[in-house]
């Protein structure tokens, strides 16, 4: 009797051991497939982030070994660097103006293209092109020529008898020209809005029309609430992108005139690679990370009050 019990126990142990071995084998295969991404994540994201955090507490000029200074970089930044505050002001102004305009314009164009019309696919592609090439050097140079003293914009204004100016070099208008450039790159959020609009059931609009709701009411009572998850996604992505804006300011205005377009990322680059203050630049990078994290957390926290999820009963 004891022998039979022992045999059954051995069989159970063997069966469990095989199941565990099979499970481990599956996990190892899964890790093998994702290992390229894991290596890249550890080597190109986590590693540099840890190094940056360490350097932010040092005085490092890339030519000699870093020397530990504790919180001095952060103290100097907040108490003795007026250009740091200028770059923050410019970046916040840029984000708070460009992101709403960009999303509104993207939604407007998406609503124009949501209905199937002849050639609508071609128009969608054409309007998406600025998002592909908008951040390139060529487009930045083109934008600089368009808004220059002898540019096409002044040529059009002169046709109507309006005297133009060098918009890029003007302290009053330089930031506005960069905002227009970024708003012009609305293709990516437009496509996401377009996908969201196509998911709204047509029965809702038909029922609203039967009840006598105007197009205006349908837009604010049906379209906007049903699109709030898409608006939420676009808002987070565009906000993060706005805080990291670099190419347009660096290539078109180089932070000028009079620091009116000194974006945070441009000033960070200037500190790190022009003044060789890599420790200070690393501290600025961590402040930017904290700012982006705080705003992202605020948007996520507020989403329960304005984002409508149909799968959760509207909550």
C-alpha positions as CSV (number, residue, x, y, z in Angstrom):
1,X,0.0,0.0,0.0
2,X,2.8,2.4,0.9
3,X,4.6,1.5,-2.3
4,X,1.6,2.4,-4.5
5,X,1.2,5.7,-2.6
6,X,4.9,6.4,-3.2
7,X,4.6,5.7,-6.9
8,X,1.6,8.1,-7.2
9,X,3.5,10.8,-5.4
10,X,6.5,10.4,-7.7
11,X,4.2,10.7,-10.7
12,X,2.6,13.9,-9.4
13,X,6.1,15.4,-8.7
14,X,7.3,14.4,-12.2
15,X,4.2,15.8,-13.8
16,X,4.6,19.1,-11.9
17,X,8.3,19.3,-12.7
18,X,7.5,18.9,-16.4
19,X,4.9,21.6,-16.2
20,X,7.3,24.0,-14.5
21,X,10.0,23.2,-17.1
22,X,7.6,23.9,-19.9
23,X,6.6,27.2,-18.3
24,X,10.2,28.3,-17.9
25,X,10.9,27.3,-21.4
26,X,8.1,29.5,-22.7
27,X,9.2,32.5,-20.6
28,X,12.8,32.1,-21.8
29,X,11.6,32.1,-25.4
30,X,9.5,35.2,-24.7
31,X,12.5,37.0,-23.1
32,X,14.7,36.0,-26.1
33,X,12.3,37.7,-28.5
34,X,12.1,40.9,-26.5
35,X,15.8,40.9,-25.6
36,X,16.8,43.4,-28.4
37,X,14.3,45.9,-27.0
38,X,15.4,45.2,-23.4
39,X,19.0,45.7,-24.2
40,X,18.2,49.0,-26.0
41,X,16.0,50.1,-23.2
42,X,18.7,49.5,-20.6
43,X,21.6,50.7,-22.7
44,X,20.1,53.8,-24.3
45,X,17.4,55.0,-21.8
46,X,18.0,53.7,-18.2
47,X,21.8,53.8,-18.4
48,X,21.9,57.4,-19.7
49,X,19.2,58.5,-17.2
50,X,21.2,57.2,-14.3
51,X,24.4,58.8,-15.6
52,X,22.5,62.1,-16.1
53,X,21.1,62.0,-12.6
54,X,24.7,61.6,-11.2
55,X,26.1,64.3,-13.4
56,X,23.4,66.7,-12.3
57,X,25.1,66.8,-8.9
58,X,28.6,67.4,-10.4
59,X,30.6,70.1,-12.2
60,X,31.5,68.4,-15.5
61,X,32.9,70.1,-18.6
62,X,33.4,66.9,-20.7
63,X,37.2,67.6,-20.7
64,X,38.0,66.6,-17.1
65,X,36.5,64.3,-14.5
66,X,33.3,65.3,-12.9
67,X,33.6,66.8,-9.4
68,X,30.8,66.5,-6.9
69,X,29.0,69.8,-6.0
70,X,25.8,68.4,-4.5
71,X,22.7,70.6,-5.1
72,X,24.7,73.6,-6.3
73,X,23.6,73.3,-10.0
74,X,19.9,73.3,-8.9
75,X,20.5,76.2,-6.5
76,X,22.2,78.3,-9.1
77,X,19.5,77.5,-11.6
78,X,16.7,78.7,-9.4
79,X,18.4,81.7,-7.7
80,X,21.1,83.0,-10.1
81,X,20.1,82.3,-13.7
82,X,17.7,84.7,-15.3
83,X,17.9,82.9,-18.6
84,X,16.6,79.7,-17.0
85,X,13.4,81.5,-16.0
86,X,13.2,83.2,-19.5
87,X,13.4,79.8,-21.1
88,X,10.7,78.5,-18.8
89,X,8.4,81.4,-19.6
90,X,8.9,81.0,-23.4
91,X,8.3,77.3,-23.3
92,X,5.2,77.6,-21.1
93,X,3.8,80.3,-23.4
94,X,4.5,78.2,-26.4
95,X,2.9,75.1,-25.0
96,X,-0.2,76.8,-23.7
97,X,-0.9,78.5,-27.0
98,X,0.3,76.1,-29.6
99,X,-1.2,72.8,-28.2
100,X,-4.9,74.1,-28.0
101,X,-4.6,75.7,-31.5
102,X,-3.0,72.6,-33.0
103,X,-5.6,70.3,-31.6
104,X,-8.5,72.6,-32.6
105,X,-7.2,72.9,-36.1
106,X,-6.5,69.1,-36.4
107,X,-10.1,68.4,-35.3
108,X,-11.5,70.9,-37.7
109,X,-9.7,69.4,-40.7
110,X,-10.5,65.8,-39.5
111,X,-14.2,66.7,-39.5
112,X,-13.9,68.0,-43.1
113,X,-12.4,64.7,-44.2
114,X,-14.5,62.3,-42.1
115,X,-17.1,61.9,-44.9
116,X,-16.3,59.8,-47.9
117,X,-15.9,62.1,-50.8
118,X,-14.1,61.9,-54.1
119,X,-10.3,62.3,-53.7
120,X,-10.6,62.6,-49.9
121,X,-7.8,60.0,-49.5
122,X,-5.4,62.2,-51.5
123,X,-6.3,65.3,-49.4
124,X,-5.7,63.3,-46.2
125,X,-2.2,62.4,-47.4
126,X,-1.4,65.9,-48.5
127,X,-2.5,67.4,-45.2
128,X,-0.4,64.7,-43.3
129,X,2.8,65.6,-45.2
130,X,3.7,68.6,-43.0
131,X,3.8,66.3,-40.0
132,X,6.4,64.1,-41.7
133,X,8.7,66.9,-42.9
134,X,7.8,69.6,-40.5
135,X,10.7,69.0,-38.1
136,X,13.3,68.7,-40.8
137,X,16.1,71.2,-41.5
138,X,14.8,71.9,-45.0
139,X,11.4,73.0,-43.7
140,X,13.0,75.2,-41.0
141,X,15.1,76.9,-43.6
142,X,12.0,77.3,-45.8
143,X,10.1,78.8,-42.9
144,X,12.9,81.2,-42.3
145,X,12.7,82.4,-45.9
146,X,8.9,82.6,-45.9
147,X,8.8,85.0,-42.9
148,X,12.0,86.9,-43.7
149,X,12.1,90.5,-44.9
150,X,12.1,89.5,-48.5
151,X,9.9,86.4,-48.0
152,X,6.7,85.3,-49.6
153,X,4.6,86.5,-46.7
154,X,5.7,90.1,-47.1
155,X,5.2,89.7,-50.8
156,X,1.5,88.8,-50.3
157,X,1.0,91.6,-47.8
158,X,2.6,94.2,-50.2
159,X,0.0,93.1,-52.8
160,X,-2.7,94.4,-50.4
161,X,-0.7,97.6,-49.6
162,X,0.5,96.3,-46.2
163,X,4.1,96.9,-45.3
164,X,5.7,93.7,-43.9
165,X,8.7,93.3,-41.7
166,X,11.3,90.6,-40.8
167,X,8.9,88.5,-38.7
168,X,11.7,86.1,-37.6
169,X,13.9,88.9,-36.3
170,X,11.1,90.8,-34.6
171,X,11.0,90.3,-30.7
172,X,7.2,90.8,-30.9
173,X,6.5,88.2,-33.7
174,X,9.3,85.7,-33.6
175,X,7.6,83.3,-31.2
176,X,4.3,83.6,-33.1
177,X,5.9,82.4,-36.3
178,X,7.2,79.3,-34.5
179,X,3.8,78.7,-33.1
180,X,2.3,78.9,-36.6
181,X,4.9,76.4,-37.9
182,X,4.1,73.9,-35.1
183,X,0.3,74.3,-35.6
184,X,0.9,73.7,-39.3
185,X,2.2,70.2,-38.4
186,X,-1.3,69.0,-37.4
187,X,-1.3,65.8,-39.5
188,X,-0.6,63.3,-36.8
189,X,-3.4,64.4,-34.3
190,X,-5.7,64.9,-37.3
191,X,-5.4,61.2,-38.3
192,X,-6.1,60.1,-34.7
193,X,-9.1,62.4,-34.6
194,X,-10.3,61.0,-37.9
195,X,-10.1,57.5,-36.5
196,X,-12.0,58.6,-33.4
197,X,-14.7,60.3,-35.5
198,X,-15.3,57.1,-37.5
199,X,-15.9,55.2,-34.3
200,X,-18.9,57.4,-33.3
201,X,-22.2,55.5,-34.1
202,X,-24.2,57.2,-36.7
203,X,-27.4,56.2,-34.8
204,X,-26.6,58.9,-32.3
205,X,-26.6,61.6,-34.9
206,X,-29.8,60.2,-36.5
207,X,-31.6,60.1,-33.2
208,X,-30.5,63.7,-32.4
209,X,-31.7,64.9,-35.8
210,X,-35.1,63.3,-35.2
211,X,-35.3,65.2,-31.9
212,X,-34.5,68.4,-33.8
213,X,-31.0,68.9,-32.5
214,X,-28.9,71.4,-34.5
215,X,-25.5,70.6,-36.0
216,X,-24.0,72.8,-33.3
217,X,-25.7,70.9,-30.5
218,X,-24.8,67.6,-32.1
219,X,-21.1,68.7,-32.1
220,X,-21.0,69.6,-28.4
221,X,-23.4,67.0,-27.1
222,X,-22.3,64.0,-29.2
223,X,-19.1,64.5,-31.1
224,X,-17.0,66.2,-28.3
225,X,-18.1,63.8,-25.5
226,X,-17.5,60.7,-27.7
227,X,-14.1,62.0,-28.7
228,X,-12.8,62.8,-25.2
229,X,-10.6,59.7,-25.0
230,X,-9.0,60.7,-28.3
231,X,-8.7,64.4,-27.1
232,X,-7.1,63.1,-23.9
233,X,-4.5,61.1,-25.8
234,X,-3.7,63.9,-28.2
235,X,-3.5,66.4,-25.4
236,X,-0.9,64.3,-23.5
237,X,1.2,63.6,-26.5
238,X,1.2,67.1,-27.9
239,X,1.9,68.6,-24.5
240,X,5.0,66.4,-24.0
241,X,6.1,67.2,-27.6
242,X,5.6,70.9,-26.9
243,X,7.8,70.9,-23.9
244,X,10.6,69.2,-25.8
245,X,10.4,71.5,-28.9
246,X,14.0,72.1,-30.1
247,X,14.5,72.0,-33.9
248,X,12.3,74.9,-34.9
249,X,13.8,77.4,-32.5
250,X,17.4,76.2,-32.8
251,X,17.4,76.3,-36.6
252,X,15.2,79.3,-37.3
253,X,15.9,81.8,-34.6
254,X,18.7,80.2,-32.4
255,X,16.8,81.4,-29.4
256,X,16.7,85.0,-30.4
257,X,15.9,87.8,-30.9
258,X,16.5,89.0,-27.3
259,X,15.8,85.4,-26.0
260,X,12.2,85.7,-27.1
261,X,12.3,82.2,-28.6
262,X,14.8,80.7,-26.1
263,X,13.0,77.4,-25.6
264,X,14.0,75.3,-22.6
265,X,15.5,72.5,-24.8
266,X,17.6,75.1,-26.7
267,X,18.9,76.6,-23.5
268,X,19.7,73.1,-22.2
269,X,21.6,72.3,-25.4
270,X,23.5,75.6,-25.2
271,X,24.6,74.9,-21.6
272,X,25.7,71.4,-22.4
273,X,27.3,71.7,-25.8
274,X,28.2,75.4,-26.2
275,X,29.3,76.3,-22.6
276,X,30.4,72.7,-21.8
277,X,28.5,72.8,-18.5
278,X,27.2,69.2,-18.8
279,X,26.4,68.9,-15.0
280,X,24.2,72.0,-15.2
281,X,22.6,70.8,-18.4
282,X,21.8,67.4,-16.7
283,X,20.2,69.2,-13.8
284,X,18.1,71.2,-16.3
285,X,17.1,67.9,-18.0
286,X,15.8,66.5,-14.7
287,X,13.8,69.6,-14.0
288,X,12.2,69.3,-17.4
289,X,11.4,65.7,-16.7
290,X,9.7,66.7,-13.4
291,X,7.7,69.4,-15.1
292,X,6.4,67.1,-17.9
293,X,5.6,64.4,-15.3
294,X,3.7,66.8,-13.1
295,X,1.6,68.1,-16.1
296,X,1.0,64.6,-17.3
297,X,-0.1,63.5,-13.9
298,X,-2.5,66.5,-13.6
299,X,-4.1,65.6,-17.0
300,X,-4.5,62.0,-15.9
301,X,-5.9,63.0,-12.6
302,X,-8.4,65.4,-14.2
303,X,-9.4,62.9,-16.9
304,X,-12.0,61.2,-14.6
305,X,-14.0,64.5,-14.7
306,X,-14.1,65.1,-18.5
307,X,-13.1,61.9,-20.4
308,X,-16.0,59.7,-21.4
309,X,-15.3,56.0,-21.6
310,X,-18.3,54.1,-23.1
311,X,-17.0,50.7,-21.9
312,X,-17.1,52.0,-18.3
313,X,-20.6,53.3,-18.5
314,X,-19.5,56.9,-19.1
315,X,-17.1,57.0,-16.2
